Amino acid sequence: MPADLSWSLQPLPILGAAAAGGAYVSRWRRARRSRGGHGRASAWRLCCFLGALLLLLGALVSPLDALGDQLFLMHMLQHVLLLDLVPILAIVGLTKAIMRPATRWLQALEMRLGALAHPAFAVAAYVGVIWAWHVPALYDLALRHAGVHVLEHLSFMAVGSLYWWHLLSPIRARVGLRGMAPVAYMASTKLLVGALGMGLAFAPSALYAFYVHRTRVWGISAVTDQALAGLIMAVEQSIVMGVALAALFIRALGESEREQQRRERYEPV
């Protein structure tokens, strides 16, 4: 059967991306016009944020969305974008200068949330939401009902954004990740999610009735489709963890060097 490669062109993702892009560009331009603006709002930060919006639209309105209803592996690719790549690029696109109008509000919100703002909650939410939505009955329900499917995607974006915010936020959190904490934070999460991916990859039979009863696309069987989807999840988790840890290590070295320079500048001669 030939694949359906139509664009969904849903208005809400398009309008949401346009609004977010407009607000970001406005703040980016203001930060860039300020003193030292090129460092506080660099062009690569702008590219990261706009790249996040393009990936979001690619996940929700491009042919990938239609293919997700036909192949489990394409649906998994869609989820990978919403969970990790879109939040990562969006948060990397932010700086203290760009975030300044919202900094106090976010810090006050963190205080009010209490334990919900702790990194441990982000780990539990990230792992719990991913595992819960991959329970066959719930996964099939999302595929059969548009409203539940939207809720699934919103929950993935929410927990993905919360998870990566603790690692990449330009605003210093009340309960931050210091020293080796980022390694434990990421390892605990990515290993648990990677285990789910490997479980799907090596399951002896297809678990999701929705895909079992679909007309097969490109000659891919339901079991092979599920195995490929599981491998996408497991491999993506490993790659993202490795790249993120390398980036965090480089950032930590830079912060340590700047701190050393500040101490040397103010030491008495």
C-alpha positions, 0 to 999 in steps of 0.5 A, a space after each residue: 500500500 502506498 503511504 499517505 504523505 499529506 500535510 495535516 496543516 492543523 491551525 493550532 500548531 501553526 498559530 502557536 508556533 507563529 506566536 512563539 516565534 514573534 514573541 521570541 524575535 521581539 525579545 531577541 532584538 531588544 536584548 541584542 540592542 542592549 549593552 553587550 547585546 551580541 553576546 547576550 542574544 547571538 545569532 546562533 541562539 536565534 537559529 536554535 529557537 527558530 529551529 525548535 519551532 520548525 521541528 515542532 511544525 515538522 512533527 505536527 503538520 508535515 507528512 510525519 503526522 500522517 505517517 504516524 497513523 500508519 507506522 509505529 516507527 514514524 509515530 515514535 519519531 514524532 514523539 522523539 521530536 516533541 520530547 527531546 529535540 524541540 525542548 532542547 533547541 527552544 531552551 538553548 535558544 534562551 539567555 538571561 537577557 532574553 528571559 529577563 522580563 519573566 525571570 522574577 515570575 519564574 523564580 516566584 513560580 518555582 517557590 510556590 511549586 515546592 517539591 514539584 520544581 525539584 529535579 527528582 519530580 522532573 525525572 519521575 514525570 518524564 519516565 512516568 509519562 512515557 511509560 504510561 502512554 506506551 501501555 498498549 490500551 492507552 496508546 491505542 486509545 490515543 491513536 483512535 481518538 483525536 482529543 486523547 492524541 492531542 493530550 498525549 502530545 501536550 503531555 510529552 512536550 510538557 514533561 520534556 520541557 520540564 526535564 530539559 529546563 533543569 539541565 539547560 535553563 539560563 536561570 539559576 534554579 533554587 534547587 540546581 544540579 551541581 557536580 555529578 548530579 547532571 550525570 545521575 539525573 540523565 543516566 537514571 532517566 535515559 536508562 529507564 526510557 531506553 529499557 522501554 525502547 529495548 523491550 519494544 524492539 525485542 518483543 516477540 509479538 506486536 503489542 499495539 492492536 491499532 497497528 496490527 490491524 492497519 493496512 501495511 505500508 512499504 511492506 513493513 510487518 507490524 512486528 518489524 515496525 514495532 522493533 524499529 520504533 523501539 530501536 529509535 527510542 533506545 538509540 535516540 536516548 543514548 545519543 541525546 544523553 551522550 551529546 547533552 553530557 558533553 555539552 554540559 561538561 564543556 559549559 561547566 569548564 567555561 563557568 569554572 574558567 570564568 569564576 577563576 578569572 573573577 577571583 584573580 581579578 579581585 585578589 589583592 596584589 
